[in-house]
Amino acid sequence: MRLIVARFIAILFLVIPGVIACLGFLNVKNALFHYFADFGNDAVTPSFEWWLFISGVIMFFAGAGFIGGWIFFRDRKRNYVAPRFKQKRPRPPKPQPKNE
């Protein structure tokens, strides 16, 4: 039972940022759609919904960045990444010559 709860929580850690990224994408899409759709209506002056657009961009990059970072650090832990992304190991100190 404990393993099932732990896996469910781990799935929620990935689903919630994924939903946030999807909502951000939809906000950006809706802001652009409403702006361009208003050009066909002569009774309305087109205005861009900046707050919807900026909040959508922030939500999208926050959600996608969290998922990307999680995948990157998981792959780094399992040694699946290219050599340039592997963690740098500290060099052992050089032995000092003994002066006697």
Backbone bond lengths (Angstrom), bond angles and torsions (degrees), N, CA, C in turn:
res aa  C-N    CA-C-N  psi(-1)  N-CA   C-N-CA  omega(-1)  CA-C   N-CA-C  phi
1 M - - - 1.446 - - 1.528 111.08 -
2 R 1.318 116.50 -38.36 1.462 120.65 -178.67 1.528 111.08 -64.51
3 L 1.350 116.72 -37.97 1.467 121.04 179.66 1.528 110.91 -67.78
4 I 1.324 116.54 -37.05 1.463 120.11 179.68 1.526 110.45 -65.26
5 V 1.315 117.18 -43.03 1.465 120.87 179.33 1.527 110.28 -65.29
6 A 1.343 117.11 -40.94 1.461 120.25 179.57 1.530 110.90 -64.10
7 R 1.316 117.27 -40.76 1.469 119.92 178.63 1.524 111.62 -69.16
8 F 1.317 117.02 -35.47 1.460 120.21 177.47 1.521 110.92 -64.77
9 I 1.311 116.66 -41.76 1.468 120.72 177.47 1.526 110.36 -64.81
10 A 1.340 117.11 -39.64 1.465 120.50 178.03 1.527 111.12 -63.98
11 I 1.318 116.99 -38.39 1.468 119.51 177.71 1.523 110.40 -66.60
12 L 1.338 116.79 -38.76 1.470 119.26 177.56 1.517 112.00 -63.17
13 F 1.348 116.52 -34.03 1.464 119.83 177.83 1.522 111.55 -64.10
14 L 1.307 118.84 -22.77 1.459 121.32 177.24 1.525 112.41 -97.88
15 V 1.319 117.43 -32.04 1.465 120.23 -177.22 1.527 111.02 -72.87
16 I 1.311 117.48 -42.45 1.467 120.11 -177.12 1.531 111.76 -61.71
17 P 1.361 120.71 -48.60 1.466 118.45 175.43 1.531 113.02 -64.28
18 G 1.338 117.12 -30.15 1.463 119.80 176.50 1.517 111.72 -65.99
19 V 1.313 116.72 -41.09 1.473 120.94 177.41 1.527 109.89 -66.71
20 I 1.323 117.33 -40.04 1.462 120.74 177.80 1.527 110.53 -62.18
21 A 1.338 117.00 -42.21 1.468 120.54 178.43 1.536 110.53 -64.52
22 C 1.326 117.36 -39.71 1.469 120.09 177.99 1.521 111.63 -64.80
23 L 1.333 116.46 -43.02 1.467 119.46 178.19 1.531 111.38 -64.43
24 G 1.323 116.68 -37.03 1.460 119.98 176.49 1.517 111.66 -63.43
25 F 1.333 116.31 -42.85 1.463 120.16 177.72 1.526 110.25 -62.11
26 L 1.319 116.88 -41.90 1.465 120.00 179.37 1.528 111.51 -65.57
27 N 1.333 118.13 -37.27 1.465 120.53 177.15 1.527 111.24 -63.19
28 V 1.334 116.76 -43.01 1.469 120.21 178.25 1.525 110.01 -63.49
29 K 1.328 116.22 -44.75 1.468 120.88 -179.90 1.520 111.11 -61.84
30 N 1.331 117.24 -43.74 1.464 120.35 -179.04 1.525 111.95 -67.43
31 A 1.318 117.39 -38.46 1.468 119.74 178.73 1.532 110.19 -63.22
32 L 1.318 116.73 -44.24 1.467 119.60 179.10 1.529 111.46 -68.46
33 F 1.336 117.06 -41.00 1.459 120.05 -179.39 1.524 111.29 -63.49
34 H 1.328 117.87 -45.84 1.467 120.14 -179.04 1.523 111.50 -63.49
35 Y 1.326 116.07 -36.31 1.472 119.05 179.42 1.529 110.80 -66.14
36 F 1.328 117.01 -47.66 1.467 119.55 -177.65 1.523 111.82 -75.36
37 A 1.322 118.90 -27.70 1.466 121.25 178.96 1.525 110.85 -71.51
38 D 1.319 118.72 -28.01 1.459 121.38 179.91 1.519 112.95 -71.49
39 F 1.329 118.03 -14.70 1.470 119.56 178.53 1.523 111.90 -68.44
40 G 1.323 118.32 -25.14 1.464 120.79 179.34 1.511 113.55 -82.51
41 N 1.310 118.28 -12.15 1.463 122.49 -178.02 1.527 108.88 -101.23
42 D 1.332 116.43 115.47 1.464 120.57 -178.03 1.519 112.66 -75.30
43 A 1.340 117.86 -18.41 1.463 120.85 -176.79 1.530 112.00 -81.19
44 V 1.341 117.49 -11.73 1.468 121.08 -175.07 1.520 109.28 -121.82
45 T 1.322 116.55 139.58 1.465 120.87 172.07 1.530 107.82 -87.87
46 P 1.333 117.31 123.38 1.465 118.52 -177.83 1.534 111.71 -63.18
47 S 1.318 115.71 132.16 1.460 120.98 175.36 1.526 107.58 -133.56
48 F 1.301 115.20 141.82 1.464 120.60 -177.16 1.526 109.52 -88.87
49 E 1.313 116.54 135.21 1.464 122.41 -179.53 1.526 108.37 -88.21
50 W 1.331 116.50 86.06 1.460 121.38 -174.38 1.520 112.79 -65.40
51 W 1.343 116.76 -41.30 1.470 118.90 -176.70 1.519 111.01 -64.93
52 L 1.308 117.12 -39.17 1.462 120.78 177.74 1.520 110.46 -66.04
53 F 1.322 116.75 -41.87 1.458 121.34 -179.24 1.529 111.55 -66.15
54 I 1.329 117.47 -48.41 1.472 120.84 -177.37 1.528 110.84 -67.33
55 S 1.333 117.12 -41.46 1.471 118.26 177.47 1.520 110.99 -64.54
56 G 1.316 118.01 -34.89 1.461 121.30 177.06 1.517 112.13 -66.22
57 V 1.322 116.80 -41.72 1.470 120.06 178.42 1.524 110.38 -64.17
58 I 1.320 116.84 -43.39 1.473 120.53 179.88 1.523 110.65 -64.21
59 M 1.332 116.75 -44.91 1.463 119.90 179.86 1.528 111.28 -63.92
60 F 1.323 116.82 -41.20 1.461 119.97 -179.07 1.527 111.09 -64.14
61 F 1.333 117.01 -49.01 1.462 118.97 -177.72 1.533 111.96 -69.73
62 A 1.333 117.82 -31.79 1.469 119.55 177.17 1.527 110.47 -67.10
63 G 1.317 117.56 -46.26 1.468 120.62 -179.83 1.514 112.71 -67.61
64 A 1.327 116.57 -47.06 1.464 119.94 179.97 1.525 111.12 -67.49
65 G 1.339 117.68 -35.99 1.460 120.86 178.21 1.518 112.19 -66.95
66 F 1.338 117.24 -38.27 1.456 119.89 177.45 1.527 110.87 -64.28
67 I 1.324 116.86 -46.17 1.467 119.83 -179.54 1.519 110.52 -66.21
68 G 1.334 117.49 -41.89 1.461 120.55 178.20 1.520 112.32 -63.45
69 G 1.323 116.94 -41.87 1.461 120.34 178.01 1.511 112.03 -65.85
70 W 1.325 116.61 -38.94 1.456 120.18 178.33 1.527 110.80 -63.13
71 I 1.329 116.90 -44.47 1.468 120.70 178.26 1.519 110.65 -64.93
72 F 1.339 117.51 -41.30 1.463 120.66 -179.30 1.531 111.36 -62.45
73 F 1.328 117.49 -47.99 1.462 119.60 -178.15 1.526 112.05 -70.53
74 R 1.324 117.64 -30.35 1.469 120.06 174.71 1.523 110.27 -67.54
75 D 1.348 116.83 -43.42 1.464 119.96 178.37 1.518 111.53 -67.61
76 R 1.330 117.04 -34.20 1.468 120.20 177.50 1.527 110.40 -65.41
77 K 1.309 116.28 -39.45 1.464 121.10 179.40 1.531 110.71 -66.01
78 R 1.327 117.56 -35.14 1.463 121.92 -178.82 1.521 112.84 -91.72
79 N 1.317 117.48 3.31 1.473 123.67 176.56 1.531 112.52 67.19
80 Y 1.335 117.66 38.50 1.457 122.53 178.96 1.527 113.34 -97.51
81 V 1.324 118.45 -2.89 1.457 121.24 -173.26 1.525 110.44 -93.57
82 A 1.318 115.20 165.50 1.456 121.58 177.71 1.531 109.94 -66.19
83 P 1.324 117.38 157.99 1.469 119.57 -177.40 1.522 114.08 -57.76
84 R 1.315 118.86 -31.30 1.468 119.47 -178.23 1.522 112.44 -70.89
85 F 1.345 118.28 -18.08 1.456 121.60 179.35 1.523 113.07 -98.66
86 K 1.306 117.85 -3.28 1.458 120.02 -178.98 1.517 109.29 -71.86
87 Q 1.330 115.44 153.11 1.458 119.84 -179.36 1.517 109.63 -67.05
88 K 1.307 114.03 139.20 1.460 119.96 179.24 1.526 108.99 -78.68
89 R 1.322 115.70 127.91 1.459 119.77 176.55 1.519 108.26 -91.92
90 P 1.320 116.18 137.37 1.474 117.55 179.25 1.526 110.33 -67.42
91 R 1.335 114.96 142.02 1.462 120.24 178.47 1.522 109.46 -74.53
92 P 1.307 115.24 143.35 1.476 115.89 174.79 1.526 109.35 -69.32
93 P 1.317 117.17 148.70 1.474 118.82 -178.60 1.526 110.48 -65.39
94 K 1.338 114.56 145.87 1.464 119.48 178.69 1.527 109.04 -71.82
95 P 1.325 115.84 140.47 1.481 116.65 177.11 1.526 110.67 -69.13
96 Q 1.307 115.71 136.30 1.463 120.82 179.91 1.524 109.41 -86.59
97 P 1.341 116.35 136.55 1.479 117.09 177.36 1.527 110.42 -67.73
98 K 1.306 114.63 141.32 1.456 119.14 -179.31 1.525 108.90 -85.15
99 N 1.295 115.79 128.06 1.473 121.52 177.31 1.520 108.19 -103.28
100 E 1.315 115.95 107.80 1.468 119.54 178.78 1.492 110.37 -122.38
